[in-house]
Amino acid sequence: MATNTESVDLVGDEAATNLARAALFAALVGAFAYVTFPNPVSPVDVTLQVLGVFLAGIFLGPVWGGASLVLYLAAGALGAPVFEGGSAGVGALVGQSAGYLWSYPVAAAVVGAVVHRGATLRDLGSVGLPSLVGAMVLGTVVIYGFGVAGLALVLSLGPIEAITVGAVAFLPAEALKIAAAVGVVRSDAIAAA
């Protein structure tokens, strides 16, 4: 008995496209985890992962941007070497950088929600620079909030020390990542025009 399945869509084209994009951004954040710089003030290294989080929120929006980072965390927890410096496993999700990692889906969703003014994607060419930068600053606040709380909990740091080594120490690097994300978004808009 033959079954004709040519006209059956198991997953719609839009869902398949969004899932593929989410996987691509999860892989991008994983690749950015390999670019690390020691931070002499903090026990956590500077990586380019946050740039990937920003871009996921900007290009995928709040729903799929957040989903891409959930996929990223799941891949790392299952053993894919996608965390800082190629590390993997559940240990990273409870270690000194755990707060930062857990913040990524929330931060991508926040960035996406601010940039797109909700769950529906809008043309990035219509997003003003203040909205774009403001979204990433808000995403940075989310990441630092989780990261500082994680450092304080895991390393038994006081609030001032946790803020100093978990947030203040990273501000110059975050400013560069925000500038890089603006450059990526604006170069795409220029190339499309």
Residue pairs with C-beta under 8 A, 6 or more apart in sequence:
11 19
18 60
18 64
21 59
21 60
21 64
21 68
22 56
22 60
22 64
22 65
22 67
22 68
22 71
23 68
23 71
24 68
25 52
25 55
25 56
25 59
25 60
25 65
25 68
25 69
25 72
26 56
26 68
26 69
26 71
26 72
26 75
26 82
27 82
28 52
28 55
28 56
29 49
29 52
29 53
29 56
29 68
29 69
29 72
29 82
29 104
30 72
30 75
30 76
30 80
30 81
30 82
30 83
31 52
32 47
32 48
32 49
32 51
32 52
33 47
33 48
33 49
33 82
33 83
33 84
33 85
33 86
34 85
34 86
35 47
35 48
36 45
36 46
36 47
36 84
36 85
37 45
37 46
37 47
37 173
38 45
38 46
39 45
39 46
39 169
39 170
39 173
41 164
41 165
41 168
41 169
42 165
42 166
42 169
42 170
43 96
43 151
43 155
43 165
44 84
44 96
44 97
44 100
44 147
44 151
44 165
44 166
45 84
45 85
46 170
46 173
47 84
47 85
48 177
49 84
49 100
49 104
50 107
50 139
50 140
50 143
50 174
50 177
51 177
51 180
51 181
53 69
53 104
53 107
53 108
53 111
53 139
53 143
54 108
54 111
54 136
54 139
54 177
54 178
54 181
55 181
55 184
55 185
56 65
56 68
56 69
56 108
56 111
56 112
57 65
57 66
57 107
57 108
57 109
57 110
57 111
57 112
57 113
57 115
57 135
57 139
58 65
58 111
58 112
58 115
58 124
58 132
58 135
58 181
58 185
59 65
59 124
60 67
60 68
60 108
60 112
60 121
61 112
61 113
61 115
61 116
61 119
61 120
61 121
62 108
62 109
62 110
62 111
62 112
62 113
62 116
62 118
62 119
63 109
63 112
63 119
64 112
65 108
65 109
65 111
65 112
66 105
66 106
66 108
66 109
66 112
67 105
68 108
69 104
69 105
69 107
69 108
70 105
72 82
72 104
73 93
73 101
73 102
73 104
73 105
75 82
76 82
76 83
76 88
76 89
76 92
76 93
76 101
77 88
77 89
77 90
77 93
79 88
79 89
80 88
81 87
81 88
82 88
83 92
83 97
83 101
84 92
84 97
92 98
92 101
93 101
93 102
94 154
95 154
96 150
96 151
96 154
96 155
97 147
97 150
98 150
98 154
99 146
99 147
99 148
99 149
99 150
99 151
99 153
99 154
99 166
100 143
100 146
100 147
100 150
102 146
102 150
103 142
103 143
103 145
103 146
103 147
104 143
106 142
106 146
107 139
107 140
107 142
107 143
108 139
110 135
110 138
110 139
110 142
111 135
111 136
111 138
111 139
112 135
113 119
114 131
114 134
114 135
114 138
115 124
115 127
115 131
115 132
115 135
116 122
116 127
124 185
124 188
124 189
125 189
125 192
125 193
127 185
129 182
132 181
132 182
132 185
133 178
133 182
136 177
136 178
136 181
137 178
140 174
140 178
144 166
144 167
144 170
147 166
147 167
148 162
148 163
148 166
148 167
149 162
150 166
151 157
151 162
151 165
151 166
152 158
152 159
152 162
152 166
155 162
157 165
157 166
